[in-house]
Structures are given as structure tokens and as C-alpha cells.
Amino acid sequence: MVIIASIIFLVGYILITLEHYWKINKSITATALAAILWGGIALTTYDHDAIESALHYISGETFSLIVFLLAAMTLVEILVHYRFFDLLRAKLFGLGLEDRSQFIVISIITFFLSGIIDNLTTTIVMVQIARRFFKGKNLLIAAGAIVVAANAGGAFSPVGDVTTIMLWLAGKFTALEIILWGFLPALSIFIVSTLLFLRQIVGDTPDEKPVTHEVVNLTRSEKVVIIAAFASFALPPLVKLIGLPPFMGLLLGVGLVGLIIGWFANMSTRESHLAVDIEKLLSKTDISSLLFFIGILFAVGALGFLGILDSISNSLFGANPGTSQLIIGSIVLGALSAIFDNIPLTAAAIDMLEIEDFRIWVLLAICVGTGGSMLAIGSAAGVVAMGMVKELTFVQYLKIATIPAAAGFVTGIAVWYVQFLLF
């Protein structure tokens, strides 16, 4: 069963990686993969109590992640509905900057925003904004830079990337530890890659920019809702201090923001967008991505149950890995994330490794979170950017973004290692 399961997982993994070529949604592949693996285990393993116990454990871990992501997606949809991103776009238009200056501003916003609302959502929003400012080659450069900046910004925040969320919820580091130890490596990745991207920006495109500027005036109630939504992202670390799982913090945030919205809607004497239907916002959440996470976590759990992950760990890290082996192994996993999806890699690492030193887990978060930036298919942000900017093909991304992303990746590891030696 071990050999058969390994082959099945590899085939499923290839189908997931080549999703856009085979036209098979990766969430369908992942859920089918999980069901097939566990079905095979049930048919060939007679210790059904062990299977039930393993599935209960995996279900609990998966539930925490899915609820967390669902609540976060809901808060982001509230921000969209209450025109926060429209306001951001209007403010950028009002600056009237040339391409190079505009590029720097957009990149900086991308880096810090992704640490709050997650790198995938940030990529979608900022690429939409970039399409209004840049044309031709400059648009391709801006899109590539947004992908790298969003992945870098998400890597130092406990809520900025699915992989950091997974590691944080698994107790591999605290929110403060990932921020303190991950910020400088992530910042160095951002700075180095952005400077290399900036060198590629050619001229300016003033004639193609819109002659009129958007004007977005938020009401006082809208501002209150937006502030409350952003404040909700600070609740998960706080509730964890009192012994509750982080997703309870976001659930509290969704509840409080919903109450605020309801209060304003009841107080308003006119029909307006304040009367937002939360059910409609929930219907806009990316259920496909949630199914993908569920499928991957259960599929990786099946490999762990069969002992396959232990064999991989021994091959990559050794039976009793020392610090140098753990560092090298983490970097290798990060490099592999340029080819393979980083979510399964992270899930496998959580199950494979027994590491007490949170600094190694921070390195792993940095590596798998930003290593995918080196290829367009290596991260969800890259795939989304390719879909939004049709001219940004795999080859174009390779020409424009791979060297800056790789240079940033190496720099980030170096900065982490300096911190590791000094502190």
C-alpha cells in the first residue's frame, strides 16, 4: 500500500501543479486524492480504531484552519463592500506619480497590506490597481513585483499566508515570534527584489493613464466598519493568550463587525449599501480554495498514517537532524515550493519534523512562503496574477521575475542566518 499510495499522491500532485494545462480544478483533484488514499487505507488496514483516531486528529486540525480562513475571507469581503480598496485606488490616482514612483508606492503598500489581509487577496487587489496605471512591459513588471512583494509580506505575519497560518495554528511559533524573527528576512526579500524590478521599468506612460481621477468619499459609518474589520485581524493573537484557538478571535471579529453593520443599517433612514446581506458576502468566499486545503491536509495525513512522511524526513533531514541539516532541509523545501504547491509541503513538514526551536520553523515559513515566487506556478499569487494579466505568461514571468525573486530568497535566508547567529 505504501508504494501504491506514493504513486497515487504523485499523480495527484502533478495534476494539481498542471491545473491550468489539464483544465482540472485543483480542489476537485485534492478532495478526490484524499478520499482515494483513505479508501485504500481502510481496505488494506484492519486496525480501524487507529484509522478513526487519525482521522479525528486530522479533522480537528483541518477544522481550525478552515474556520480561520472562512472568517478572514468574510472580513475581506466586508472591506471590499465598504469600498476600502476603492478608496486606496483613488488615493493612488490622486498622487499623480510617474511609473517608477508609482511602482515603488504600490510595491510598499502590497508588502505591508499582505501582512494584514493575506497575500492572495492583496495580489488580486493590487494587480487590479496596477492595471489602471501601467501598460505594456511595465504592467508585466509591476504584476511580477506584486506577486513577490505579497508573498514576502505574507511570510512574516501569522495571518498573511496560508502556510504561516498552518504553522501558527500548529503551535510551531507564536504570533510575536514570527513577526520579530520573520520581518527582517521578509523585508530584505522585498527590498532586494523590488530594486531589481525597478531597474526594469522603462520610461513612463502618461498618455495612456486616465485623465479623470476617482473620488471616493466614505461616510462616518463606513469608516467605523472598515476600522472594526481591520481591528478584527488583531484578535486572534489576543484570544490565544487566554487559551482559546486563534479562529475564535476572528469569529469574534466577524460577529462584532456584523453587529456594527446591523446597528448602522437599523439607524439609517435611507436605503443604502449599509444594509449589507452577510449571506451574500459569504457566498463570495472562495469555497474552491477551502476544498483544496481540506483535500490536501487529509491526503498528507494519509501519507503520515502510512509512515511515508517519516521516510521522506529521514531522507531529507536524517534520522536525528542537527541544526545545519534542518536549515538546509528547510531551504530545499523552499526551493521545491517554486515547482510544487507550498501548502502540501508545509503540511508534510508539520507532520514530518519534531523541532522545538521556533526559529527553524520561522525559516521554514520564510522559505516555503517566498520560494514559490521564483516561478509563476509556485504560488497562488503567481497563478492569480497570470490569470488577471493575460500577457504575463509562464515564460514572461521567468524572464522578468525569477532572478529578482531568487535574489530576494537568498538574501532573506542570509538575513535570517545572521539573526540566528547573533540571537
Secondary structure, DSSP 8 states (H G I E B T S, - for coil): -HHHHHHHHHHHHHHHHTHHHHT--HHHHHHHHHHHHHHHHHHH---HHHHHHHHHHHHHHHHHHHHHHHHHHHHHHHHHHTTHHHHHHHHHHHH---HHHHHHHHHHHHHHHHHHH-HHHHHHHHHHHHHHH--HHHHHHHHHHHHHHHHHHHHTSTTSSHHHHHHHHTTSS-HHHHHHHHHHHHHHHHHHHHHHHHTT--S--GGGS-SS-------HHHHHHHHHHHHHTTHHHHHHHTT--HHHHHHHHHHHHHHHHHHHHHH-SS--TTS--HHHHHHTS-HHHHHHHHHHHHHHHHHHHTTHHHHHHHHHH-SS--HHHHHHHHHHHHHHTTTS-HHHHHHHHHHH-----HHHHHHHHHHHHHGGGGSGGGSHHHHHHHHHSTT--HHHHHHHHHHHHHHHHHHHHHHHHHHHHH-
